[in-house]
Amino acid sequence: MFHLPIGLRTKVAILSLFLLCLPWLSYQYVWEMEKYLRHGQEKTLEGTTQALATALHERPKLFDKQASFLSQVEQGRDLYAYPLAGPIQLDGKLGDWASYRHRALHYGEHHQLFSADETKSLTVGFTHMVGKYAGYLYGFFEVTDPNVVYRGSNSLSIDNNDHLAIATLAPDGKFRRYIVATIKDGWISAFELPEDPKLKIPVTPEIKIQGKWLKTDKGYNIELRIPLEMVGSKLGFAIVDVNDSKSRQIEAVVGTSSTDNVENLGTVLVPSPEIESIIKGMSHNSSRIWVVDKHGRVLAKSGDIHSSTNVWAQTTIEQQDDSYWGRFKRDYLHPFYYRILTTPPKDFVDSLKDSTVLEGSHIRRALSGHLGSTWRLTPDGKAVVLAAASPIWIDDTVMGVVVAEETTHGIRTLRNKALEKLFNVILTVMSMGTLALFFFASSISSRIRKLRDEAEQAIDSQGRIKKAIVGSKVRDEIGDLSRSFASIVSRLGQYTHYLENMSSRLSHELRTPVAVVRSSLEHLALQELLPSHQKYVDRAQEGVSRLNMILNNMSEATRLEEALTHAEVDQFPLSKVVSGCMQGYQMTYPKQGFEVDISQEPLFMQGVPEYIAQLMDKLIANAIEFSQAGSAIEVRLSAKGKTAILSIYNQGPALPDNMSEQIFESMVSVRHQQTQDKPHLGLGLYIARLITEFHHGSINAKDRIVDGKHLGVEFTIKLPISPT
């Protein structure tokens, strides 16, 4: 299994990164909450429309004169009186209609009602719209007519000249017709015609219809106003064109609808003042309220969708916090948060601001008799608008729809506030959690590293106990492990001490019985024994001698350990001691070859020269014993810095695996038992190590291998030299 080479603290730090999942989970939670809030807002808005629709149920008078009985409306024929922001100055110049001109319609060939000669092309047309303000129906007619024929100044006839015909089904249910004609530019003269379309006289002046006639380069303009009480649900306008001032024959008629009979009249929808008064109270509501007829034409409107003072937004209004934490949030945290969050804009585009006709799936559903709602994105994509619709019932017929609209700004603001507080809490928790985990991991890592260092320092490379481990008092798993290590090292130290003192105890305990046996054999040897018995006595004496040699070797190590504790050190030349030893070895072992290379410098050091000589004895004896016959033993002494390096090399067999350190331990021998002709307890190299460590040096053994071939074993002793 692959393990990353990283420490415990790093692993915990990486694991703590999972805390980053908390903001994501919280964000998803808030999103889910926002969905529920939107659902709640949808139901609330539907309830608002239902409440308002309830106030309009079973009130047919509000809709009778709104032409709601038509199966469908026709643009141009069925007129809509747009609400006007102010009164229109009747001067014929049409400047007051500038902001409404985009709603005006042009009437030409497709709206021609009569032509005296079908072969002649139509030369008259007009642009027209109507509006409503303060109880009057305003309208203008921008007529294109190259030959304007006024009414004769002395003529009693009013219809053999260019004129405007008006017909309506009055609120009292009577069909009324009017003609607007003039003898010159200026205030118009309006006349009411008989109800019978076949009659054109007698006429009655109608002073309630006021306006102005103004000739233009293209023709003439008519600007007028009619009291709303004179206008019913049906209304039609027609421009009558007369081009010949002599014959004064009518050549063409272009109009919104025929004005001859009530059946052919178009309709006009005037925003209902009664409905407006009903929904006026809703102006205090943050929702924008529409009431439309069954054709989607707006009957009344209240409220502004740009104002975000709904209940959702009102709950998020907070007092400015000038404390340190408040300024920190405002100056540092909120700019960071709002890199992710979006602030609801107030300058979004409202495509339905001046609409007079509404449509949509929610309205269609309401017209089918059910509650409906829909969400839409504004054209600039900055805001989401919720619209709900509820049907208005009269008997069993849906006569209109109440539509309410709101933006989701309040919910978005509420969501942002919730996320701000959530992020504050998460940042605090994450910071504290990360710091706590970091310090906790650091504490654990520090304790484990301390335990590791104590374990490494407790036992040296030779397996000896150098320093005891003090068990931790902390009652946890690491404390238990520390106490276990301390117990193991303590028991291992006791066992090692037992092994190290075994030779001294054995030599002490065996010396007396060996002396008894030896003295007994010596006395027995003085007796006259049969040759067959003398043989066994000789063997017993030989065995006692070997046993005595063993005791002497064991005693030597014991004495040396005791002597080293009381030895007095002095400065001596190491080169001279080694050189003297080698001269003695060459005389003692004349058959053994030596290659000696000893530094000419004295290499003074602090210590006991006799012990150094004993060290050389052990190493040379070991080298002679393991070297091959006829091979020379290499002895070199040199200096490197403040260290003297003594090496003794023999061409002997390789060291056993993993025994390069253990051979310096007491009672450890790598000799084969069958090749030994005298007892070996493995104390020679042990004594060498004791002497080396007494002089603050080190000793090691390793195989000399060249090109993969084993050449022998080399012992290297490093001893500190003192400055001369």
Residue, then its C-alpha position, 0 to 999 in steps of 0.5 A: m500500500f502506498h503511503l505519502p511521505i508526509g507527517l502527521r501534522t500535514k495529514v491533519a491539515i489536509l483532513s481539515l480541508f474537509l471543513l471547506c465542505l461546510p460552506w458548500l453544504s450551507y450554501q446549498y441549504v440556503w438555496e433550498m430555503e430560498k426555494y421554499l421562500r419563493h414558493g411562499q411568496e408565490k402563494t402569498l401573491e396568489g392570495t393577494t390576487q384572490a383577495l382583490a378578485t373577491a372584491l370584484h366578483e359579481r359586479p357586472k357594471l364594472f365590466d359591461k361598458q368595457a366591451s368584455f362581451l366581445s370574443q376578441v378585439e381588433q386593433g384599430r377598431d377597438l380603441y384603448a384610452y390610455p391614461l394620460a399623465g396630465p391635461i392636454q392643451l387643445d391647440g391642434k399642435l399635438g406637442d402634448w402627445a409626444s410621449y404617447r405618439h408611439r401608441a398612435l395608429h395610422y388609418g389608411e386604405h385598410h380602414q377605408l369605409f367609403s369611396a365614391d370612385e373605386t378607381k381613384s386612389l385614396t388620398v386621405g389618411f390619419t394618425h389617431m389615438v385616444g387618452k383619458y384624463a380627469g373625466y375626459l376622453y382626449g383624442f387627436f387626428e393628424v389628417t393627411d389631406p392635400n385639399v382641405v375643404y372647410r364648411g362654407s361660412n354661410s352654409l347650413s349644411i355641416d356634412n358637405n365638407d371635410h369633417l370628423a364623424i363620431a358615433t357612440l352607444a351612450p351610457d344611457g343606451k342610446f345611439r348618438r352621432y356627432i359631426v365636427a366641422t369648421i369654417k376655418d382653423g380654430w375652435i371646432s364646432a360639434f353638432e349632434l345628428p338625429e339618431d336615425p342614420k338616414l337623417k342628417i338634419p336637424v342638427t343640434p350644436e354640442i358644446k361639450i365636445q371641445g377642440k381645435w382644428l389646425k391646418t398643416d402642410k400635409g392636411y390638418n390636425i384635430e385635437l378634441r376632448i369629450p366628457l366620459e359621461m357621453v362615451g359608452s362602451k362603443l365608439g367610432f371615428a371617421i374622417v370624411d374627405v371632400n376635395d371639390s369645394k364646388s360640388r362638395q361631394i364626399e369622395a372617401v371616408v376613412g375611420t376606426s369603424s362605421t358610424d352609421n349604426v350601432e352594430n358596426l361601431g367599434t369599442v373603446l376601453v377606458p380604464s375603469p375609475e371604479i376599479e381603480s378606486i377599489i385597488k387604490g388601497m393596494s397602492h400601499n402594497s409593494s405589489r404591482i396590481w393589474v386588472v385586465d379584461k378577458h382580452g388582457r386589456v388593462l382596466a386598472k393599474s396600481g403600484d410600482i414594481h421597482s419599489s422593493t418594500n415588500v414584506w421580505a425586504q422589510t424584514t432585512i432592514e438593519q441598523q448600521d453597526d458602527s462597532y469594530w466588528g460591524r466596520f470589519k464586516r462592512d469593510y472586509l468581509h462583505p466585499f469578499y462575500y459579494r464577490i460570490l453573492t449578487t445584490p438585487p439591482k434597482d435599475f432593472v428594465d421593466s418591459l411591462k411598465d406602460s403596457t396596456v395589454l397583458e398576456g402570459s400563461h398565468i393570465r390564460r390559466a386565470l381566464s380558464g378559471h384557475l389560479g395561475s403564477t409564473w416567473r419571468l426574467t427581466p429583459d436585462g436579466k437583472a431581476v426575477v419577477l413573480a406574477a400571479a393571476s386570479p379570475i374575476w367571476i360574474d355568474d359563471t363567466v370569467m370577466g377579467v383577471v387580477v394580476a399581481e407582480e413582485t420581484t424577488h429582491g426581498i427574498r434575495t436580500l434575505r438570502n444574502k443576509a442569511l448567507e452573510k451570517l452563515f459565512n461569519v459563523i463558518l469562518t469563525v468555526m473553521s478558523m477555530g477548528t483549523l487552529a485547534l486541529f493544528f495545535f492538537a496535531s502538533s502536540i501529538s506529533s511532538r510527543i511521538r517525535k520525543l518518544r522516538d528520540e528517547a527510544e533511539q537514544a536509549i539503546d546504542s548501536q551495540g544494543r546496550i542501554k544508554k539512557a532510560i525512558v521516562g514514561s509519560k504521565v498523560r493518560d492516553e494512548i501515546g502515554d501508554l505507549s511511552r510507559s510501555f517503552a519505558s518498561i521494555v527498556s528497563r527490563l532490557g537494561q536489567y537483562t543486559h546488565y545480567l549478561e554483562n556481569m555474567s562472566s565476572r560472576l561465573s569466574h568468581e563462583l567457579r574459581t573455588p571449585v576449580a581450585v579444589v579439583r586442581s589441588s585434588l588432582e595434584h595430590l592424586a598425581l603424587q600417588e602411585l597409580l596404575p597406567s590405566h588410571q593415570k590416563y584419566v588423571d591426565r585428562a582431568q588435569e588437562g580439562v582443569s587447565r582449560l577451565n582455568m584458562i577460561l576463568n583467567n580470560m573472564s577475570e581479565a575482562t572483569r579486572l579490566e572493567e574495574a581497572l578502567t574505573h580507577a585508571e589515571v590518564d596521562q598524555f603519551p605518544l600513540s605512534k611510539v606505543v603502536s610502533g613498540c608493540m609491532q616490534g614485539y609482535q614481529m619478534t614474537y610471531p617470526k613466521q607471521g608477516f606484517e606490513v606496518d605503516i605508522s605515522q612519523e608524528p607522535l600523535f599525542m593523546q590522553g590515556v593509558p599506554e598500557y591499555i593501548a598495548q593491550l588493545m593492540d594485543k587483542l587485535i593482533a591476536n585476532a588478526i593472526e588467528f583469522s588470517q590465511a596462512g602466508s598472508a601479511i597483516e597490515v597495520r597502519l596508523s595515521a592522523k586526520g584532523k584531531t583523530a588518530i586512525l589505526s587500522i588492522y587488516n587481515q586476509g581472513p574470512a568475511l564477517p557473518d551477516n549483521m555481526s559487525e557490531q555484535i562481535f564487540e560484545s561480551m561472550v560473542s564469538v564467530r569461530h567454528q567450534q570444531t576448529q577451536d583447539k583452545p577455549h574462546l569466550g569472545l572476550g578479546l574484542y570486547i576488551a578492545r571495545l572497552i579500552t577504545e571507549f575508555h579513550h573516547g574513541s570508536i571501533n568497528a569492523k568491516d569486510r574489505i571488498v574490491d570489485g565485488k570480491h572479498l579480500g579480508v576484514e579490517f578493524t578501524i579504531k578512531l582515537p582523539i589526539s590532543p594538541t601538542 
